[in-house]
């Protein structure tokens, strides 16, 4: 894990077990969809969430802290951003 998961440049993105694309959704749907996906996951699995608004990373980080999961990587990917979260 990197000490600061926000906007890591130059690093290879980690592997992931599942992906979730919430780029076309507005609040609160991205968090609700992320929460629903985590309910189907096992501990140790990694979810890659792709989203349009950069500020959504703060919501993902807060969600992860509140649920005991861990943001392991975040990066810009062309016209969107993605965050990898490990289920604990």
C-alpha positions, 0 to 999 in steps of 0.5 A: 500500500502506498502512503497516499492513495490519491492520484498516484502517477507512474505506478502500475495499477494493481490487479482487481477481482471486480470492476464497477463503472459508475461514470454515468451516475449521480450522487448517491448512486455511485456509493450505493452501487459500490456498497452493493458490490462489496456485499457480494465480495469476499475478504481480500478481493479488490474492486476497481471503481471508475467514476467521472468526477475527481471529487468522488475519490473523497467519498470513496475514501470516506466509505472505505474508512467507515466500512473498514476497507482499504483504498489501495490505489487511485489514478486518472485514466483518460477522461475519468478516474479509478480507485481500487479498494480492497475488502477487509 
